[in-house]
Amino acid sequence: MLQQTPVARVEPIWREWVARWPTPSATAAASAADVLRAWGKLGYPRRAKRLHECATVIATEHGDVVPDDLDALLALPGVGAYTARAIACFAYGKRVPVVDTNVRRVVARTIHGRADSPASVRDLGDVDAILPNDARAPVFSIALMELGATVCTARSPRCGVCPLSVCAWRSAGYPPSTTPARRLQRYAGTDRQVRGRLLDVLRANDAPVSRAQLDVAWLTDPAQRDRALDSLLVDGLVEQTADGLFALAGEGGFEPQTGPVD
């Protein structure tokens, strides 16, 4: 849930989720449609589908317990390198490097003397080299993240209160960034917004809906609406019945139709 979504938005939905489905097997037993409904407005709904698949694998192959082995975590649906390492480190206390944007920036400045750095496989090696070789490693990893989030920030670093006595960037006279600024992702008018509008209609209905009911969700650009609906079908988030109705994946147990909609 926290992938690409702030904690403030995730927390209330997460609390409702774990109260309703406290174990992986409970999530796995729910229908994909129920999971998509519970996901609500968190965005990137393919994450909900992957979470449902992930819960199923954990329930059937790992005794209903999230594995603590890094390779086993990486094999789970929807779990990438960062998430796997974060689980191993923070949930199980493993000594594994965990690199997010904040950690990457701290390492770039303190070790390499650069204002920031693009993502690189070298980041893991850099962090691994400074991790304590004992049970303090997870706390150290949290401290690196917090340092980057609250002190060694991207735009207004608070170097005067930094607890680190040695910083290559500070010693070099704070050279400016050479990394192009990231462009903020636009949402309004994008296919993502249209997909969200279509899913809103389906989440609000317990039974399959007609194409006409979906069409009114986005009248601005019919071609874009058709493209968004096609992508939802391809992603397996929406299914089409034999008689041309549409529903969330797993809704009603009907046989889905494949391919683009007419």
C-alpha positions as CSV (number, residue, x, y, z in Angstrom):
1,M,0.0,0.0,0.0
2,L,2.9,2.4,0.8
3,Q,4.4,1.9,-2.7
4,Q,4.0,5.4,-4.3
5,T,1.4,6.5,-1.7
6,P,1.9,8.6,1.4
7,V,1.3,7.2,4.9
8,A,-1.5,9.6,5.6
9,R,-3.6,8.2,2.8
10,V,-2.7,4.6,3.5
11,E,-3.2,4.4,7.3
12,P,-7.0,4.5,7.5
13,I,-7.4,2.0,4.7
14,W,-4.7,-0.2,6.2
15,R,-6.4,-0.2,9.6
16,E,-9.7,-1.2,8.0
17,W,-8.0,-3.9,5.9
18,V,-6.2,-5.7,8.8
19,A,-9.3,-5.6,10.9
20,R,-11.2,-7.3,8.1
21,W,-8.4,-9.6,6.8
22,P,-5.9,-10.0,9.6
23,T,-3.9,-12.9,7.9
24,P,-2.7,-13.6,4.4
25,S,-5.1,-16.5,4.2
26,A,-8.0,-14.2,5.1
27,T,-7.0,-11.9,2.2
28,A,-6.6,-14.8,-0.1
29,A,-10.0,-16.1,0.7
30,A,-11.6,-12.8,-0.3
31,S,-12.7,-12.3,-3.9
32,A,-10.6,-10.1,-6.1
33,A,-13.6,-7.7,-6.4
34,D,-13.8,-7.3,-2.6
35,V,-10.1,-6.6,-2.5
36,L,-10.4,-4.0,-5.2
37,R,-13.3,-2.3,-3.4
38,A,-11.4,-2.3,-0.1
39,W,-8.4,-0.7,-1.9
40,G,-10.6,2.3,-2.5
41,K,-8.8,5.5,-3.6
42,L,-5.2,4.4,-3.0
43,G,-4.5,4.4,-6.7
44,Y,-2.4,2.1,-8.9
45,P,-5.0,-0.7,-8.4
46,R,-2.8,-3.3,-10.0
47,R,-1.1,-3.2,-6.6
48,A,-4.3,-4.5,-5.0
49,K,-4.4,-7.4,-7.5
50,R,-0.8,-8.2,-6.7
51,L,-1.5,-8.1,-3.0
52,H,-4.3,-10.6,-3.4
53,E,-2.0,-12.9,-5.4
54,C,0.8,-12.4,-2.9
55,A,-1.5,-13.3,0.0
56,T,-2.5,-16.5,-1.8
57,V,1.1,-17.5,-2.3
58,I,2.0,-16.8,1.3
59,A,-1.1,-18.8,2.5
60,T,-0.5,-21.8,0.3
61,E,3.3,-22.0,0.1
62,H,4.6,-20.4,3.3
63,G,2.2,-21.6,6.0
64,D,0.4,-18.2,6.2
65,V,3.5,-16.5,7.4
66,V,5.4,-13.8,5.4
67,P,8.8,-15.3,4.7
68,D,12.0,-13.7,6.2
69,D,14.3,-14.9,3.4
70,L,15.2,-12.3,0.9
71,D,15.0,-14.6,-2.1
72,A,11.7,-15.9,-1.0
73,L,10.4,-12.4,-0.5
74,L,11.6,-11.4,-4.0
75,A,9.6,-14.3,-5.5
76,L,6.3,-13.0,-4.1
77,P,3.9,-11.3,-6.6
78,G,4.2,-7.5,-6.3
79,V,7.2,-7.5,-4.1
80,G,10.2,-5.8,-5.6
81,A,13.8,-5.2,-4.4
82,Y,13.0,-2.3,-2.0
83,T,9.9,-3.9,-0.5
84,A,11.7,-7.3,0.0
85,R,14.6,-5.6,1.7
86,A,12.4,-3.4,3.9
87,I,10.5,-6.5,5.1
88,A,13.6,-8.5,5.8
89,C,15.2,-5.5,7.6
90,F,12.4,-3.9,9.6
91,A,10.1,-6.8,10.2
92,Y,12.7,-9.5,10.8
93,G,15.8,-7.6,11.9
94,K,18.0,-8.8,9.0
95,R,21.2,-7.1,8.2
96,V,20.4,-6.1,4.6
97,P,20.8,-2.7,3.0
98,V,17.6,-0.8,2.4
99,V,17.9,2.1,0.0
100,D,15.1,4.7,-0.6
101,T,15.4,8.2,-2.0
102,N,16.4,9.7,1.3
103,V,19.1,7.1,2.0
104,R,20.4,7.5,-1.6
105,R,20.8,11.3,-1.0
106,V,22.6,10.9,2.3
107,V,25.0,8.5,0.8
108,A,25.6,10.6,-2.3
109,R,26.4,13.7,-0.1
110,T,28.3,12.2,2.8
111,I,30.4,9.6,0.9
112,H,30.6,10.8,-2.7
113,G,30.4,14.6,-2.2
114,R,27.5,15.0,-4.6
115,A,24.2,16.9,-4.0
116,D,22.2,13.8,-5.1
117,S,22.5,10.7,-7.2
118,P,20.4,8.8,-9.6
119,A,19.4,5.2,-8.6
120,S,22.2,2.8,-9.1
121,V,23.1,-0.8,-8.2
122,R,26.1,0.7,-6.4
123,D,23.8,2.2,-3.8
124,L,23.3,-1.2,-2.1
125,G,27.1,-1.7,-1.9
126,D,27.6,1.7,-0.4
127,V,25.0,1.2,2.3
128,D,26.1,-2.3,3.0
129,A,29.7,-1.0,3.6
130,I,28.5,1.3,6.4
131,L,25.9,-1.0,8.1
132,P,26.9,-2.3,11.6
133,N,27.6,-6.0,11.6
134,D,25.3,-6.7,14.5
135,A,21.7,-6.2,15.7
136,R,22.0,-2.5,15.3
137,A,21.7,-2.7,11.5
138,P,17.9,-2.2,11.3
139,V,18.0,0.8,13.6
140,F,20.9,2.3,11.6
141,S,18.8,1.9,8.4
142,I,15.9,3.7,10.0
143,A,18.2,6.4,11.1
144,L,19.6,6.9,7.6
145,M,16.1,7.3,6.3
146,E,15.1,9.7,9.0
147,L,18.3,11.7,8.5
148,G,17.5,12.2,4.8
149,A,13.8,12.9,5.5
150,T,14.2,15.5,8.2
151,V,17.8,16.9,8.1
152,C,19.6,16.1,4.8
153,T,16.6,17.1,2.7
154,A,16.6,17.6,-1.0
155,R,15.9,21.4,-1.2
156,S,16.8,22.9,2.2
157,P,19.3,20.7,4.1
158,R,19.7,21.6,7.7
159,C,23.5,21.0,7.8
160,G,23.8,23.1,11.1
161,V,22.0,20.4,13.0
162,C,23.4,17.3,11.2
163,P,24.8,14.8,13.6
164,L,27.4,13.6,11.2
165,S,30.9,15.1,11.7
166,V,32.2,14.1,8.3
167,C,30.4,15.0,5.0
168,A,32.2,15.0,1.7
169,W,29.5,17.3,0.2
170,R,29.9,19.9,3.0
171,S,33.7,19.7,2.7
172,A,33.5,20.2,-1.0
173,G,31.6,23.5,-0.6
174,Y,28.1,22.1,-1.4
175,P,28.5,21.6,-5.2
176,P,25.1,21.8,-6.9
177,S,23.2,18.9,-8.3
178,T,24.0,17.6,-11.8
179,T,20.9,15.4,-11.9
180,P,18.0,16.7,-13.9
181,A,15.0,17.7,-11.8
182,R,12.2,15.2,-11.8
183,R,9.1,16.3,-13.5
184,L,6.0,16.1,-11.3
185,Q,3.5,13.5,-12.6
186,R,0.3,15.0,-13.9
187,Y,-2.9,13.2,-12.9
188,A,-5.8,15.3,-14.2
189,G,-6.8,14.2,-17.7
190,T,-4.5,11.2,-17.8
191,D,-5.5,7.6,-18.5
192,R,-4.9,6.9,-14.9
193,Q,-7.7,9.3,-13.9
194,V,-10.0,7.8,-16.5
195,R,-9.2,4.3,-15.2
196,G,-10.0,5.5,-11.7
197,R,-13.4,6.9,-12.8
198,L,-14.3,3.6,-14.5
199,L,-13.3,1.6,-11.4
200,D,-15.4,4.0,-9.2
201,V,-18.5,3.0,-11.2
202,L,-17.7,-0.7,-10.8
203,R,-16.9,-0.5,-7.1
204,A,-20.2,1.2,-6.5
205,N,-22.2,-1.6,-8.1
206,D,-22.4,-5.2,-6.7
207,A,-23.7,-6.5,-10.1
208,P,-22.2,-6.1,-13.6
209,V,-22.9,-2.8,-15.3
210,S,-23.6,-1.9,-18.9
211,R,-21.3,-0.2,-21.3
212,A,-23.6,2.9,-21.1
213,Q,-23.2,3.1,-17.3
214,L,-19.4,3.2,-17.8
215,D,-19.5,5.6,-20.7
216,V,-21.0,8.4,-18.6
217,A,-18.0,8.2,-16.2
218,W,-15.8,10.0,-18.8
219,L,-17.5,12.0,-21.6
220,T,-14.5,14.3,-22.4
221,D,-12.7,11.9,-24.7
222,P,-14.5,8.7,-25.8
223,A,-11.3,7.3,-27.4
224,Q,-9.4,7.8,-24.2
225,R,-12.2,6.1,-22.2
226,D,-12.1,3.1,-24.5
227,R,-8.4,2.9,-24.2
228,A,-8.6,3.0,-20.4
229,L,-11.2,0.3,-20.3
230,D,-9.2,-1.9,-22.6
231,S,-6.2,-1.5,-20.3
232,L,-8.3,-2.5,-17.3
233,L,-9.4,-5.6,-19.1
234,V,-5.8,-6.5,-20.1
235,D,-4.6,-5.9,-16.6
236,G,-7.2,-8.3,-15.3
237,L,-8.8,-5.7,-13.0
238,V,-12.1,-5.7,-15.0
239,E,-14.0,-8.6,-16.7
240,Q,-16.6,-8.6,-19.4
241,T,-19.5,-11.1,-19.3
242,A,-20.7,-13.1,-22.2
243,D,-23.6,-10.7,-22.6
244,G,-21.4,-7.6,-22.7
245,L,-21.7,-6.4,-19.1
246,F,-18.7,-5.3,-17.1
247,A,-17.6,-6.0,-13.5
248,L,-14.6,-6.0,-11.2
249,A,-12.4,-9.1,-11.6
250,G,-13.8,-12.1,-9.8
251,E,-17.3,-10.6,-9.4
252,G,-20.1,-13.0,-9.8
253,G,-18.2,-16.0,-11.0
254,F,-19.0,-15.5,-14.7
255,E,-16.6,-16.5,-17.5
256,P,-14.7,-13.4,-18.6
257,Q,-14.3,-12.4,-22.2
258,T,-10.8,-11.6,-23.4
259,G,-9.5,-9.0,-25.9
260,P,-10.4,-5.4,-26.5
261,V,-14.0,-4.2,-26.1
262,D,-16.0,-3.3,-29.1
